[in-house]
């Protein structure tokens, strides 16, 4: 009995070896015999809409749909790169969409699931942009553009993101401890699983005198990263490219 978590794959045509690793992993016995697979955001480097006619979204949908068809639920939570992913693609891909901040029971232990970016409250500039792009009005305006225009917009957004990341202290881009504690206390849990920061680790916490933990998922830029949760433990492991 194992539940699997991945995030921050940032799949992109420029890194075909990672897309192949993703497809191969989803076809593995480990995934096909899991209790569930959770993808906690940033599955792709950028998502320009469910109507994207490029090859990559089609490959993703085939891989995840095959997992669902094998009887394994596939849960998906949008991140800061794929927040435009919606119900149409979710149906094709066999996803069950989750709200950021969902609590799921994992073998008797309620666990808070997040992408993680909302916890980075010290990065004021990022939070301002996040607030803007999550409004229905902004999203409707972007999705009304042609696919070519959206691709150009996404390329510029990635470049702006790289500049921001390169000029901002790492400590500012990490999660804020008070934000973590508040989220966990409000949810009534002693375990949080999230991605976004690309700093895989299991952090023991003291939550108002009670033992708790925060588990951070790794990214897939150079290799894979998977969290395996069982009734007895939670383990982060890497996946290598053949």
MARBA-3410 file (N, C-alpha, C, O; in Angstrom, 1 decimal):
242
0.9,-1.2,0.0,0.0,0.0,0.0,0.9,1.2,0.0,1.5,1.6,1.0 ~ 0.9,1.9,-1.1,1.8,3.1,-1.3,1.1,4.2,-2.1,0.4,3.9,-3.1 ~ 1.2,5.4,-1.6,0.7,6.6,-2.3,1.9,7.4,-2.8,2.8,7.6,-2.0 ~ 1.9,7.8,-4.0,3.0,8.5,-4.6,2.7,10.0,-4.9,1.6,10.3,-5.3 ~ 3.7,10.8,-4.7,3.6,12.2,-4.9,4.8,12.7,-5.7,6.0,12.3,-5.5
4.5,13.5,-6.7,5.5,14.2,-7.6,5.0,15.6,-7.8,3.9,16.0,-7.7 ~ 6.0,16.5,-8.1,5.7,17.9,-8.4,6.9,18.5,-9.1,8.0,17.9,-9.2 ~ 6.7,19.7,-9.7,7.8,20.5,-10.3,8.6,19.7,-11.3,9.8,19.7,-11.4 ~ 7.8,19.0,-12.2,8.5,18.3,-13.3,9.0,19.3,-14.4,10.0,19.1,-15.0 ~ 8.2,20.4,-14.6,8.6,21.4,-15.5,8.8,20.8,-16.9,9.8,21.2,-17.6
8.0,19.9,-17.3,8.1,19.2,-18.6,8.1,20.3,-19.7,7.3,21.2,-19.7 ~ 9.1,20.1,-20.7,9.2,21.1,-21.8,9.9,20.4,-22.9,10.7,19.5,-22.7 ~ 9.5,20.7,-24.2,10.2,20.1,-25.3,11.7,20.2,-25.3,12.4,19.4,-26.0 ~ 12.3,21.2,-24.7,13.7,21.3,-24.7,14.4,20.3,-23.8,15.6,20.2,-23.8 ~ 13.6,19.5,-23.0,14.2,18.5,-22.1,13.5,17.2,-22.3,12.8,16.7,-21.5
13.7,16.6,-23.5,12.9,15.4,-23.9,13.2,14.2,-23.0,12.4,13.3,-22.8 ~ 14.5,14.2,-22.4,14.8,13.0,-21.6,14.0,13.0,-20.3,13.7,11.9,-19.7 ~ 13.5,14.2,-19.8,12.7,14.2,-18.6,11.3,13.8,-18.9,10.6,13.1,-18.1 ~ 10.8,14.2,-20.1,9.5,13.7,-20.5,9.4,12.2,-20.7,8.5,11.6,-20.3 ~ 10.5,11.7,-21.2,10.6,10.2,-21.4,10.7,9.5,-20.0,10.0,8.5,-19.8
11.4,10.1,-19.0,11.5,9.6,-17.7,10.1,9.6,-17.0,9.7,8.6,-16.4 ~ 9.3,10.7,-17.2,8.0,10.8,-16.7,7.1,9.7,-17.3,6.4,9.0,-16.5 ~ 7.1,9.5,-18.6,6.3,8.5,-19.2,6.7,7.1,-18.8,5.8,6.3,-18.5 ~ 8.0,6.8,-18.7,8.4,5.5,-18.2,8.0,5.2,-16.8,7.6,4.1,-16.5 ~ 8.2,6.3,-16.0,7.8,6.1,-14.6,6.3,5.8,-14.4,5.9,4.9,-13.6
5.5,6.5,-15.1,4.0,6.3,-15.0,3.6,4.9,-15.6,2.5,4.4,-15.3 ~ 4.5,4.3,-16.4,4.2,3.0,-16.9,4.8,1.9,-16.1,4.6,0.7,-16.4 ~ 5.4,2.3,-15.0,6.1,1.3,-14.1,5.1,0.6,-13.2,4.0,1.0,-13.0 ~ 5.6,-0.6,-12.7,4.7,-1.4,-11.8,4.5,-0.6,-10.5,3.4,-0.7,-10.0 ~ 5.4,0.2,-10.1,5.2,1.0,-8.9,4.0,1.9,-9.0,3.2,2.0,-8.0
3.9,2.6,-10.1,2.8,3.5,-10.3,1.5,2.7,-10.5,0.5,3.0,-9.9 ~ 1.6,1.7,-11.3,0.3,1.0,-11.7,-0.2,0.2,-10.6,-1.4,-0.3,-10.6 ~ 0.6,-0.1,-9.5,0.1,-0.8,-8.3,-0.1,0.1,-7.1,-0.3,-0.4,-6.0 ~ 0.0,1.4,-7.3,-0.1,2.4,-6.2,-1.6,2.6,-5.8,-2.5,2.3,-6.6 ~ -1.8,3.1,-4.6,-3.1,3.4,-4.2,-3.6,4.7,-4.8,-4.8,4.9,-5.1
-2.6,5.6,-5.1,-3.0,6.8,-5.8,-1.7,7.5,-6.2,-0.6,7.3,-5.6 ~ -1.8,8.4,-7.2,-0.7,9.3,-7.7,-1.2,10.7,-7.6,-2.2,11.1,-8.1 ~ -0.4,11.5,-6.9,-0.7,12.9,-6.7,0.4,13.7,-7.5,1.6,13.5,-7.3 ~ 0.0,14.7,-8.3,0.9,15.6,-9.0,0.5,17.0,-8.4,-0.5,17.6,-8.7 ~ 1.5,17.6,-7.6,1.2,18.8,-6.9,1.8,20.1,-7.6,2.4,20.9,-7.0
1.5,20.2,-8.9,1.7,21.4,-9.6,3.0,21.5,-10.3,4.0,20.7,-10.1 ~ 3.1,22.4,-11.3,4.2,22.7,-12.2,4.6,21.4,-12.9,5.8,21.0,-13.0 ~ 3.6,20.7,-13.4,3.8,19.6,-14.3,4.6,20.0,-15.5,5.4,19.2,-16.0 ~ 4.3,21.1,-16.0,5.0,21.6,-17.3,5.7,23.0,-17.0,5.4,23.6,-16.0 ~ 6.5,23.3,-17.9,7.2,24.6,-17.8,6.3,25.8,-18.0,6.4,26.8,-17.3
5.3,25.6,-18.8,4.3,26.6,-19.0,3.0,26.0,-19.6,3.2,25.0,-20.4 ~ 1.9,26.4,-19.2,0.6,25.9,-19.8,-0.2,27.1,-20.3,-0.5,28.0,-19.6 ~ -0.4,27.0,-21.6,-1.1,28.2,-22.3,-2.6,28.0,-22.5,-3.2,28.8,-23.1 ~ -3.1,26.9,-22.0,-4.5,26.6,-22.2,-4.8,25.2,-22.6,-4.0,24.5,-23.2 ~ -6.0,24.7,-22.2,-6.4,23.3,-22.5,-6.5,23.1,-24.0,-6.5,21.9,-24.5
-6.6,24.1,-24.8,-6.7,24.0,-26.3,-5.3,23.9,-27.0,-5.3,23.9,-28.2 ~ -4.3,23.9,-26.2,-2.9,23.8,-26.8,-2.8,22.6,-27.7,-3.1,21.5,-27.3 ~ -2.4,22.7,-29.0,-2.4,21.6,-29.9,-1.0,21.1,-30.1,-0.7,20.3,-31.0 ~ -0.1,21.4,-29.2,1.3,20.9,-29.2,1.3,19.4,-28.8,0.4,18.9,-28.3 ~ 2.4,18.8,-29.1,2.6,17.3,-28.8,2.6,17.0,-27.3,2.1,16.0,-26.9
3.3,17.9,-26.6,3.6,17.6,-25.2,2.3,17.3,-24.3,2.2,16.4,-23.6 ~ 1.3,18.2,-24.4,0.1,18.0,-23.7,-0.6,16.7,-24.0,-1.2,16.0,-23.2 ~ -0.5,16.3,-25.3,-1.1,15.0,-25.7,-0.4,13.8,-25.1,-1.0,12.8,-24.7 ~ 1.0,13.9,-25.0,1.7,12.8,-24.4,1.4,12.7,-22.9,1.3,11.6,-22.4 ~ 1.3,13.9,-22.3,1.0,13.9,-20.9,-0.3,13.2,-20.6,-0.5,12.4,-19.7
-1.3,13.6,-21.4,-2.7,13.1,-21.2,-2.7,11.6,-21.4,-3.4,10.8,-20.7 ~ -2.0,11.1,-22.4,-1.9,9.6,-22.7,-1.3,8.9,-21.5,-1.8,7.8,-21.1 ~ -0.2,9.4,-20.9,0.5,8.8,-19.8,-0.4,8.7,-18.6,-0.4,7.7,-17.9 ~ -1.0,9.9,-18.2,-1.8,9.9,-17.0,-3.1,9.2,-17.1,-3.6,8.6,-16.2 ~ -3.7,9.2,-18.3,-5.0,8.5,-18.5,-4.7,7.0,-18.4,-5.6,6.3,-17.9
-3.6,6.5,-18.9,-3.3,5.1,-18.8,-3.2,4.7,-17.3,-3.6,3.6,-16.9 ~ -2.7,5.5,-16.5,-2.6,5.3,-15.0,-4.0,5.2,-14.4,-4.3,4.2,-13.7 ~ -4.8,6.1,-14.8,-6.2,6.1,-14.3,-7.0,4.9,-14.8,-7.7,4.3,-14.1 ~ -6.7,4.5,-16.1,-7.4,3.4,-16.6,-7.0,2.1,-16.0,-7.7,1.1,-16.1 ~ -5.8,2.1,-15.4,-5.3,0.9,-14.7,-5.9,0.8,-13.3,-5.5,-0.1,-12.6
-6.7,1.8,-12.9,-7.4,1.7,-11.7,-6.7,2.5,-10.6,-7.1,2.4,-9.4 ~ -5.7,3.4,-10.9,-5.0,4.2,-9.9,-5.5,5.6,-10.0,-5.4,6.2,-11.1 ~ -6.1,6.2,-9.0,-6.6,7.6,-9.1,-5.4,8.5,-9.3,-4.3,8.3,-8.7 ~ -5.6,9.5,-10.2,-4.5,10.5,-10.4,-5.1,11.9,-10.0,-6.0,12.4,-10.6 ~ -4.5,12.4,-8.9,-5.0,13.7,-8.4,-4.0,14.8,-8.9,-2.8,14.6,-8.9
-4.5,16.0,-9.3,-3.7,17.0,-9.8,-4.1,18.4,-9.2,-5.3,18.7,-9.0 ~ -3.0,19.1,-8.7,-3.2,20.4,-8.2,-2.3,21.4,-9.0,-1.2,21.1,-9.2 ~ -2.9,22.5,-9.5,-2.2,23.4,-10.3,-1.1,24.1,-9.5,-1.2,24.3,-8.3 ~ 0.0,24.5,-10.2,1.1,25.2,-9.6,1.2,26.6,-10.2,0.2,27.1,-10.9 ~ 2.3,27.3,-10.1,2.4,28.6,-10.7,2.8,28.6,-12.1,2.7,29.6,-12.8
3.1,27.4,-12.7,3.4,27.3,-14.1,2.2,26.8,-14.9,2.1,27.0,-16.1 ~ 1.3,26.1,-14.3,0.2,25.5,-15.0,-1.2,25.8,-14.4,-2.1,25.0,-14.5 ~ -1.3,27.0,-13.9,-2.6,27.4,-13.2,-3.7,27.6,-14.2,-4.9,27.7,-13.8 ~ -3.4,27.6,-15.5,-4.5,27.7,-16.5,-5.0,26.4,-16.9,-6.0,26.3,-17.8 ~ -4.5,25.3,-16.4,-5.0,24.0,-16.7,-6.4,23.8,-16.1,-6.6,24.1,-14.9
-7.3,23.4,-16.9,-8.7,23.3,-16.4,-9.4,22.0,-16.6,-8.8,21.0,-16.8 ~ -10.7,22.0,-16.5,-11.6,20.8,-16.5,-11.5,20.0,-17.8,-11.5,18.8,-17.8 ~ -11.3,20.7,-18.9,-11.3,20.0,-20.2,-10.1,19.1,-20.3,-10.2,17.9,-20.6 ~ -8.9,19.6,-20.0,-7.7,18.8,-20.1,-7.8,17.7,-19.0,-7.4,16.6,-19.2 ~ -8.3,18.1,-17.8,-8.4,17.1,-16.7,-9.2,15.9,-17.1,-8.8,14.8,-16.8
-10.3,16.1,-17.8,-11.1,15.0,-18.3,-10.3,14.1,-19.3,-10.3,12.9,-19.2 ~ -9.5,14.7,-20.2,-8.8,14.0,-21.1,-7.6,13.2,-20.5,-7.3,12.1,-20.9 ~ -7.1,13.8,-19.4,-5.9,13.2,-18.8,-6.3,12.3,-17.6,-5.4,11.6,-17.1 ~ -7.5,12.2,-17.3,-8.0,11.4,-16.2,-7.6,11.9,-14.8,-7.5,11.2,-13.9 ~ -7.5,13.2,-14.7,-7.2,13.9,-13.5,-8.4,14.1,-12.6,-9.5,14.3,-13.2
-8.2,14.0,-11.3,-9.2,14.6,-10.4,-8.5,15.9,-9.9,-7.5,15.8,-9.2 ~ -9.1,17.0,-10.1,-8.5,18.3,-9.8,-8.7,18.5,-8.3,-9.8,18.3,-7.7 ~ -7.6,19.1,-7.6,-7.7,19.4,-6.2,-7.4,20.9,-6.0,-6.6,21.5,-6.7 ~ -8.1,21.5,-5.1,-7.8,22.9,-4.7,-6.5,22.9,-3.9,-6.2,22.0,-3.1 ~ -5.8,24.0,-4.0,-4.6,24.2,-3.2,-5.0,24.3,-1.8,-5.9,25.1,-1.4
-4.4,23.5,-0.9,-4.8,23.5,0.5,-5.8,22.4,0.8,-6.5,22.5,1.8 ~ -5.9,21.4,0.0,-6.8,20.2,0.3,-6.2,19.3,1.4,-4.9,19.2,1.4 ~ -7.0,18.8,2.2,-6.6,17.8,3.2,-7.1,16.4,2.8,-8.3,16.2,2.6 ~ -6.2,15.5,2.6,-6.5,14.1,2.3,-6.0,13.2,3.4,-5.0,13.4,4.0 ~ -6.8,12.2,3.7,-6.4,11.2,4.7,-5.5,10.2,4.1,-5.9,9.5,3.1
-4.3,10.0,4.6,-3.3,9.1,4.1,-3.1,8.0,5.1,-2.3,8.2,6.1 ~ -3.7,6.9,5.0,-3.6,5.8,5.9,-3.9,6.2,7.4,-3.2,5.8,8.3 ~ -4.9,7.0,7.5,-5.4,7.4,8.8,-4.7,8.7,9.4,-5.0,9.1,10.5 ~ -3.9,9.3,8.5,-3.3,10.5,9.0,-3.7,11.7,8.0,-3.3,11.7,6.9 ~ -4.5,12.6,8.5,-4.9,13.8,7.7,-3.6,14.6,7.3,-2.8,14.9,8.1
-3.5,14.9,6.0,-2.3,15.5,5.5,-2.7,16.7,4.6,-3.6,16.6,3.7 ~ -2.1,17.8,4.8,-2.4,19.0,4.0,-1.5,19.0,2.8,-0.3,18.8,2.8 ~ -2.2,19.2,1.6,-1.5,19.2,0.3,-1.5,20.5,-0.3,-2.6,21.2,-0.4 ~ -0.4,21.0,-0.7,-0.3,22.4,-1.3,0.8,22.3,-2.4,1.7,21.5,-2.4 ~ 0.6,23.3,-3.4,1.8,23.4,-4.3,2.9,24.0,-3.5,4.1,23.6,-3.7
2.7,25.1,-2.8,3.7,25.6,-1.9,4.0,27.1,-2.1,4.6,27.8,-1.2 ~ 3.6,27.6,-3.3,4.0,29.0,-3.6,3.3,30.0,-2.7,3.9,31.1,-2.4 ~ 2.1,29.7,-2.3,1.4,30.6,-1.4,2.0,30.8,0.0,1.7,31.7,0.7 ~ 2.9,29.8,0.3,3.6,29.9,1.6,4.8,30.8,1.6,5.4,31.1,2.6 ~ 5.2,31.2,0.4,6.4,32.1,0.2,6.0,33.5,0.4,6.2,34.3,-0.5
5.5,33.9,1.5,5.0,35.2,1.8,6.0,36.3,1.8,5.6,37.5,1.7 ~ 7.3,36.0,2.0,8.3,37.0,2.1,8.6,37.6,0.7,9.2,38.7,0.5 ~ 8.2,36.8,-0.4,8.5,37.2,-1.7,7.2,38.1,-2.2,6.3,37.6,-2.8 ~ 7.2,39.3,-1.7,6.1,40.2,-1.9,5.8,40.4,-3.4,4.6,40.5,-3.8 ~ 6.8,40.6,-4.2,6.6,40.8,-5.6,6.0,39.6,-6.3,5.0,39.8,-7.1
6.4,38.4,-6.0,5.8,37.2,-6.5,4.3,37.1,-6.1,3.5,36.8,-7.0 ~ 4.0,37.4,-4.9,2.7,37.2,-4.4,1.7,38.2,-5.1,0.6,37.9,-5.3 ~ 2.2,39.4,-5.4,1.4,40.4,-6.1,1.1,39.9,-7.5,-0.1,40.0,-8.0 ~ 2.1,39.3,-8.2,1.8,38.7,-9.5,0.9,37.5,-9.4,-0.1,37.4,-10.2 ~ 1.1,36.7,-8.4,0.2,35.5,-8.3,-1.2,35.9,-8.1,-2.1,35.3,-8.7
-1.5,37.0,-7.3,-2.8,37.4,-7.1,-3.5,37.9,-8.3,-4.7,37.7,-8.6 ~ -2.7,38.6,-9.2,-3.2,39.1,-10.4,-3.6,38.0,-11.4,-4.7,38.0,-11.9 ~ -2.7,37.0,-11.6,-2.9,36.0,-12.6,-4.0,35.0,-12.2,-4.4,34.2,-13.1 ~ -4.3,34.9,-11.0,-5.4,33.9,-10.5,-6.8,34.5,-10.6,-7.7,33.8,-10.3 ~ -6.9,35.7,-11.1,-8.3,36.3,-11.2,-8.9,35.8,-12.5,-8.3,35.6,-13.5
-10.2,35.5,-12.5,-10.9,35.0,-13.7,-10.8,36.0,-14.9,-10.7,35.6,-16.0 ~ -10.8,37.3,-14.6,-10.7,38.3,-15.6,-9.4,38.2,-16.4,-9.4,38.3,-17.6 ~ -8.3,38.1,-15.6,-7.0,38.0,-16.2,-6.9,36.8,-17.1,-6.4,36.8,-18.2 ~ -7.3,35.7,-16.5,-7.2,34.4,-17.2,-8.1,34.4,-18.5,-7.7,33.9,-19.5 ~ -9.3,35.0,-18.4,-10.1,35.0,-19.6,-9.5,35.9,-20.7,-9.6,35.5,-21.9
-8.8,36.9,-20.3,-8.2,37.8,-21.3,-7.0,37.0,-22.0,-6.9,37.1,-23.2 ~ -6.2,36.3,-21.2,-5.1,35.5,-21.8,-5.7,34.4,-22.7,-5.1,34.3,-23.8 ~ -6.7,33.7,-22.3,-7.2,32.6,-23.1,-7.9,33.0,-24.3,-8.2,32.2,-25.2 ~ -8.3,34.3,-24.4,-8.9,34.8,-25.6,-7.9,35.1,-26.7,-8.3,35.4,-27.9 ~ -6.6,35.1,-26.4,-5.6,35.4,-27.3,-5.3,34.1,-28.2,-5.7,33.0,-27.8
-4.7,34.3,-29.4,-4.4,33.2,-30.2,-3.3,32.3,-29.5,-2.6,32.8,-28.6 ~ -3.2,31.1,-30.0,-2.2,30.2,-29.4,-0.7,30.7,-29.6,0.1,30.7,-28.7 ~ -0.5,31.3,-30.8,0.9,31.9,-31.0,1.1,33.0,-30.1,2.2,33.2,-29.5 ~ 0.1,33.9,-29.8,0.3,35.0,-28.9,0.5,34.5,-27.5,1.3,35.1,-26.7 ~ -0.2,33.5,-27.1,0.0,32.9,-25.8,1.3,32.3,-25.6,2.0,32.4,-24.5
1.8,31.6,-26.7,3.2,31.0,-26.6,4.2,32.1,-26.4,5.2,32.0,-25.6 ~ 4.1,33.2,-27.1,5.0,34.3,-26.9,4.9,35.0,-25.5,5.9,35.3,-24.9 ~ 3.7,35.1,-25.1,3.5,35.6,-23.7,4.1,34.7,-22.7,4.7,35.2,-21.7 ~ 3.9,33.4,-22.8,4.5,32.4,-21.9,6.0,32.5,-21.9,6.7,32.4,-20.8 ~ 6.6,32.6,-23.1,8.1,32.7,-23.1,8.6,34.0,-22.4,9.6,33.9,-21.7
7.9,35.1,-22.6,8.3,36.3,-21.8,8.1,36.1,-20.3,9.0,36.6,-19.6 ~ 7.0,35.5,-19.9,6.8,35.2,-18.5,7.9,34.4,-17.9,8.3,34.6,-16.8 ~ 8.4,33.4,-18.6,9.5,32.5,-18.1,10.7,33.3,-18.0,11.5,33.2,-17.0 ~ 11.0,34.2,-19.0,12.2,35.0,-18.9,12.1,36.0,-17.7,13.1,36.2,-17.0 ~ 10.9,36.6,-17.5,10.8,37.5,-16.3,10.9,36.7,-15.0,11.5,37.2,-14.1
10.5,35.5,-15.0,10.6,34.6,-13.8,12.1,34.3,-13.5,12.5,34.4,-12.4 ~ 12.8,34.0,-14.6,14.3,33.8,-14.4,15.0,35.0,-13.9,15.8,34.9,-13.0 ~ 14.6,36.2,-14.4,15.3,37.4,-13.9,14.9,37.6,-12.4,15.8,38.0,-11.6 ~ 13.7,37.4,-12.0,13.3,37.6,-10.7,14.0,36.6,-9.7,14.5,37.0,-8.7 ~ 14.1,35.3,-10.2,14.7,34.3,-9.4,16.2,34.7,-9.2,16.8,34.5,-8.1
16.8,35.2,-10.3,18.3,35.5,-10.2,18.6,36.7,-9.4,19.8,36.8,-9.0 ~ 17.6,37.5,-9.2,17.9,38.8,-8.4,17.3,38.8,-7.0,17.4,39.8,-6.4 ~ 16.7,37.7,-6.6,16.1,37.6,-5.3,16.8,36.6,-4.4,17.2,35.5,-4.9 ~ 17.0,37.0,-3.2,17.7,36.1,-2.2,16.9,34.8,-2.1,15.6,34.8,-2.1 ~ 17.6,33.7,-2.0,17.0,32.4,-1.8,16.1,32.3,-0.6,15.0,31.7,-0.6
16.5,32.9,0.5,15.7,32.9,1.7,14.4,33.5,1.5,13.4,33.1,2.1 ~ 14.3,34.6,0.7,13.0,35.2,0.4,12.1,34.4,-0.4,10.9,34.4,-0.2 ~ 12.7,33.5,-1.3,11.8,32.7,-2.1,11.4,31.4,-1.5,10.6,30.6,-2.0 ~ 12.0,31.1,-0.3,11.6,29.9,0.5,10.3,30.2,1.2,9.8,31.3,1.3 ~ 9.7,29.1,1.8,8.5,29.3,2.6,8.7,30.1,3.9,9.8,30.1,4.4
7.7,30.7,4.3,7.8,31.5,5.6,7.3,30.5,6.7,6.2,29.9,6.6 ~ 8.0,30.5,7.8,7.7,29.5,8.9,6.3,29.8,9.5,5.6,28.9,9.8 ~ 6.0,31.1,9.7,4.7,31.4,10.2,3.6,31.1,9.3,2.5,30.6,9.8 ~ 3.8,31.2,8.0,2.8,30.9,7.0,2.5,29.4,7.0,1.4,28.9,6.9 ~ 3.6,28.6,7.2,3.5,27.1,7.3,2.7,26.7,8.5,1.8,26.0,8.4
3.1,27.3,9.7,2.4,27.0,10.9,0.9,27.4,10.8,0.0,26.6,11.3 ~ 0.6,28.5,10.3,-0.8,29.0,10.2,-1.6,28.1,9.3,-2.7,27.7,9.7 ~ -1.0,27.7,8.2,-1.7,26.8,7.2,-2.0,25.4,7.9,-3.1,24.9,7.8 ~ -1.1,24.9,8.6,-1.3,23.6,9.2,-2.2,23.6,10.4,-3.1,22.8,10.6 ~ -2.1,24.7,11.2,-3.1,24.8,12.3,-4.5,25.0,11.8,-5.4,24.5,12.4
-4.6,25.9,10.8,-6.0,26.1,10.3,-6.6,24.8,9.7,-7.8,24.6,9.7 ~ -5.7,24.0,9.1,-6.2,22.7,8.5,-6.4,21.6,9.6,-7.0,20.6,9.3 ~ -5.8,21.8,10.8,-5.9,20.8,11.8,-5.1,19.6,11.5,-5.5,18.5,11.8 ~ -3.9,19.7,11.0,-3.0,18.6,10.6,-1.7,18.7,11.2,-1.2,19.8,11.7 ~ -0.9,17.6,11.3,0.4,17.6,11.7,1.4,17.2,10.6,2.6,16.9,10.9
0.9,17.1,9.4,1.8,16.9,8.2,1.4,17.7,7.0,0.2,17.8,6.7 ~ 2.3,18.3,6.4,2.1,19.1,5.2,3.1,18.5,4.1,4.3,18.3,4.3 ~ 2.5,18.3,2.9,3.3,17.9,1.7,3.2,19.0,0.7,2.1,19.4,0.3 ~ 4.3,19.5,0.1,4.2,20.6,-0.9,5.5,20.5,-1.8,6.4,19.8,-1.5 ~ 5.4,21.2,-2.9,6.5,21.4,-3.8,6.9,22.8,-3.9,7.0,23.5,-2.9
7.2,23.3,-5.1,7.5,24.7,-5.5,8.9,25.1,-5.2,9.5,25.7,-6.1 ~ 9.5,24.9,-4.0,10.8,25.5,-3.7,11.9,24.7,-4.3,13.1,25.2,-4.2 ~ 11.7,23.5,-4.7,12.8,22.6,-5.3,13.8,22.3,-4.3,15.0,22.1,-4.6 ~ 13.4,22.1,-3.0,14.4,21.8,-1.9,13.9,20.6,-1.2,13.4,20.7,-0.1 ~ 14.0,19.4,-1.8,13.4,18.2,-1.2,14.0,17.9,0.2,15.3,17.9,0.3
13.2,17.7,1.1,13.6,17.4,2.5,12.4,17.1,3.3,11.2,17.4,3.0 ~ 12.6,16.4,4.5,11.6,16.2,5.5,12.0,17.0,6.7,13.0,16.8,7.3 ~ 11.2,18.0,7.0,11.4,18.9,8.1,10.6,18.6,9.3,9.4,18.8,9.2 ~ 11.2,18.2,10.4,10.4,18.0,11.6,10.1,19.4,12.2,10.9,20.3,12.1 ~ 8.9,19.5,12.7,8.4,20.8,13.2,7.8,20.6,14.6,7.4,19.6,15.0
7.8,21.7,15.4,7.1,21.8,16.7,5.9,22.7,16.4,6.1,23.9,16.2 ~ 4.7,22.2,16.5,3.5,22.9,16.2,2.7,23.1,17.5,1.9,22.2,17.8 ~ 3.0,24.2,18.1,2.4,24.5,19.4,2.5,23.3,20.4,1.6,22.9,21.0 ~ 3.8,22.9,20.5,4.1,21.8,21.4,3.9,20.4,20.9,4.2,19.5,21.7 ~ 3.4,20.3,19.7,3.1,18.9,19.2,4.1,18.7,18.0,4.4,19.6,17.2
4.5,17.4,17.9,5.4,17.0,16.8,4.7,17.1,15.5,3.5,16.6,15.4 ~ 5.3,17.6,14.4,4.7,17.7,13.1,5.8,17.6,12.1,7.0,17.6,12.4 ~ 5.4,17.6,10.8,6.5,17.5,9.8,6.0,18.2,8.5,4.8,18.2,8.2 ~ 7.0,18.7,7.8,6.7,19.3,6.5,7.6,18.6,5.5,8.8,18.6,5.6 ~ 7.0,18.0,4.4,7.8,17.3,3.4,7.7,18.1,2.1,6.7,18.4,1.6
8.9,18.4,1.6,9.1,19.1,0.4,9.5,18.2,-0.8,10.5,17.5,-0.7 ~ 8.7,18.3,-1.9,9.0,17.4,-3.0,10.1,18.0,-3.9,10.3,19.3,-3.9 ~ 10.9,17.2,-4.5,12.0,17.7,-5.4,11.5,18.0,-6.8,10.4,17.5,-7.2 ~ 12.4,18.7,-7.6,12.1,19.0,-9.0,12.6,17.9,-9.9,13.3,17.0,-9.4 ~ 12.3,18.0,-11.2,12.7,17.0,-12.2,13.5,17.7,-13.2,13.4,17.3,-14.4
14.3,18.6,-12.9,15.1,19.3,-13.9,16.2,18.4,-14.5,16.4,18.3,-15.7 ~ 16.9,17.6,-13.6,18.0,16.8,-14.1,17.8,15.3,-13.8,18.4,14.5,-14.4 ~ 16.8,15.0,-12.9,16.4,13.6,-12.6,15.1,13.7,-12.0,14.5,14.8,-11.7 ~ 14.5,12.5,-11.7,13.2,12.5,-11.1,13.2,12.5,-9.6,14.3,12.3,-9.0 ~ 12.1,12.9,-9.0,12.0,12.9,-7.5,10.6,12.4,-7.1,9.6,13.0,-7.7
10.5,11.4,-6.2,9.2,10.9,-5.9,9.1,10.7,-4.3,10.1,10.4,-3.7 ~ 8.0,11.1,-3.8,7.7,10.8,-2.4,6.8,9.6,-2.3,5.7,9.6,-2.9 ~ 7.2,8.6,-1.6,6.4,7.3,-1.4,5.9,7.3,0.1,6.7,7.3,1.0 ~ 4.6,7.4,0.2,4.0,7.4,1.5,3.3,6.1,1.8,2.5,5.6,0.9 ~ 3.6,5.4,2.9,2.9,4.2,3.3,2.3,4.4,4.7,2.3,5.5,5.2
1.7,3.4,5.2,1.1,3.5,6.5,2.1,3.8,7.6,1.8,4.4,8.6 ~ 3.4,3.4,7.3,4.4,3.5,8.4,5.4,4.6,8.2,6.0,5.0,9.2 ~ 5.6,5.0,7.0,6.6,6.0,6.8,6.4,6.8,5.5,5.5,6.6,4.7 ~ 7.3,7.8,5.3,7.3,8.6,4.1,8.7,8.8,3.6,9.6,9.2,4.4 ~ 9.0,8.5,2.4,10.4,8.4,1.9,10.5,9.2,0.6,9.8,8.9,-0.4
11.5,10.1,0.5,11.8,10.8,-0.7,12.9,10.0,-1.5,13.9,9.6,-0.9 ~ 12.7,9.7,-2.8,13.7,9.0,-3.6,13.9,9.7,-4.9,13.0,10.4,-5.4 ~ 15.0,9.5,-5.5,15.3,10.0,-6.8,15.1,9.0,-7.9,15.1,7.8,-7.6 ~ 14.9,9.5,-9.1,14.7,8.6,-10.3,15.8,9.0,-11.3,15.9,10.2,-11.6 ~ 16.6,8.1,-11.7,17.7,8.4,-12.7,17.2,8.2,-14.1,16.3,7.4,-14.4
17.8,8.9,-15.0,17.6,8.8,-16.4,18.4,7.6,-17.0,19.6,7.6,-16.7 ~ 17.8,6.7,-17.7,18.5,5.6,-18.2,19.5,6.0,-19.3,20.2,5.2,-19.9
END
